[in-house]
Amino acid sequence: MNDQLAALRDEFPGFRIWRETIGDRTRYIARGAGPGISPHTVVTDELGELRAALGGDAGQQAAAEPLETQAPNIARVYNYWLGGKDHHAADREAADSVLADFPEVTLVARANRRAGNRPVHRCRSRVTCRSSRARGRPADSP
């Protein structure tokens, strides 16, 4: 088993590859060693599956597939409800059909977005405030 693991490490030098055993369960983990390496992390209990995932066949096929614009996509539909620009005709048609039965959906989507952003803004303001105090300056000074 160690020979196979060593062979995988030699074959895929851009990944940190190791084996974990917890109780009676063994799994193999490969993590990209730097930014931009795809896939970033693979976890499996079979070395063959790990080799196939790192081999790039699945990733290259996914990257080679054209963007599907004929079928609606929920992320693009949501973007349409928020007033964004990244949507296609199929997305607009699906969004409008939901709007016909549930006209409040755009208000709900926008409220949901605001609620999700609120903790981020609070956290950001606290970091700014604390870092300003650490330098001995008032929080509102640049």
C-alpha positions in Angstrom: 0.0 0.0 0.0 2.8 2.4 0.8 4.4 1.7 -2.6 1.1 2.7 -4.3 0.9 5.8 -2.3 4.5 6.7 -3.1 3.7 6.1 -6.8 0.7 8.4 -6.7 2.8 11.1 -5.0 5.4 10.8 -7.8 2.7 10.8 -10.5 1.0 13.9 -9.1 3.6 16.2 -7.6 1.2 19.1 -7.5 -0.8 17.4 -4.7 -0.1 16.5 -1.1 -1.3 12.9 -0.8 -1.7 11.0 2.4 -3.6 8.2 4.1 -5.7 8.6 7.3 -6.9 5.7 9.4 -9.6 6.4 12.0 -10.8 3.3 13.8 -11.4 0.7 11.1 -11.9 3.2 8.3 -9.1 4.2 6.0 -9.3 7.0 3.5 -7.0 8.7 1.1 -6.7 12.4 0.8 -5.2 14.5 -2.0 -5.0 18.3 -1.6 -3.7 20.7 -4.2 -0.3 22.1 -3.2 -0.9 25.6 -4.5 -3.5 28.0 -5.8 -5.3 27.1 -9.1 -4.7 23.4 -8.8 -7.8 21.4 -9.7 -9.4 19.5 -8.0 -8.5 21.3 -4.8 -9.3 18.3 -2.5 -10.2 14.7 -3.1 -11.2 12.3 -0.3 -11.9 8.6 -1.1 -11.4 5.1 0.3 -10.0 3.7 -2.9 -6.6 4.5 -4.5 -8.0 3.8 -8.0 -10.7 6.4 -7.5 -8.1 8.9 -6.2 -5.9 8.3 -9.3 -8.9 8.7 -11.6 -10.0 11.9 -9.9 -6.5 13.4 -10.0 -5.9 12.2 -13.6 -7.9 15.1 -14.9 -10.2 13.2 -17.2 -13.3 14.2 -15.3 -12.1 17.7 -14.8 -11.2 18.2 -18.4 -14.5 16.8 -19.6 -16.4 19.2 -17.3 -14.3 22.1 -18.5 -14.9 21.2 -22.1 -18.7 21.0 -21.8 -20.4 24.0 -23.2 -22.4 26.3 -20.9 -26.0 25.1 -20.8 -28.2 28.1 -21.6 -31.3 26.2 -22.9 -32.3 25.0 -19.5 -33.0 27.3 -16.5 -30.4 27.4 -13.7 -31.6 28.3 -10.2 -28.5 30.6 -9.6 -29.2 32.6 -12.8 -33.0 32.7 -12.0 -32.1 34.1 -8.6 -29.8 36.6 -10.3 -32.7 37.7 -12.5 -34.9 38.2 -9.4 -32.2 40.3 -7.8 -32.0 42.5 -10.9 -28.6 41.1 -12.1 -27.4 40.8 -15.6 -26.2 37.2 -15.7 -29.2 35.2 -17.0 -30.5 33.8 -20.2 -33.9 33.5 -21.9 -34.7 30.1 -20.3 -33.8 31.6 -16.8 -36.1 34.6 -17.4 -38.9 32.4 -18.6 -38.7 30.2 -15.5 -38.4 33.2 -13.2 -41.4 34.9 -14.7 -43.5 31.7 -14.4 -42.7 31.7 -10.6 -43.4 35.4 -10.5 -46.9 34.8 -11.9 -47.8 32.6 -9.0 -45.7 34.2 -6.3 -45.2 37.9 -7.1 -43.4 38.5 -3.8 -40.4 36.3 -4.8 -38.3 39.2 -5.8 -38.8 40.9 -2.5 -38.0 37.7 -0.7 -34.9 37.2 -2.7 -33.7 40.7 -2.0 -34.4 40.4 1.7 -32.6 37.1 1.7 -29.6 38.7 0.1 -29.6 41.6 2.6 -29.8 39.2 5.5 -26.9 37.3 4.2 -24.8 40.4 3.7 -25.6 41.9 7.1 -23.1 39.8 9.2 -20.4 40.4 6.6 -20.8 44.2 6.9 -20.8 44.0 10.7 -17.7 41.9 10.8 -16.0 44.2 8.3 -16.8 47.3 10.4 -15.5 45.7 13.6 -12.2 44.7 12.0 -11.8 48.3 10.7 -12.7 49.7 14.1 -10.3 47.5 16.0 -7.4 48.0 13.6 -7.9 51.8 13.8 -7.8 51.7 17.6 -4.7 49.5 17.5 -2.9 52.3 15.6 -4.1 54.8 18.1 -6.4 56.6 15.7 -10.2 57.2 15.8 -12.2 54.6 13.9 -13.5 57.2 11.3 -10.0 58.4 10.3 -8.4 57.0 7.2 
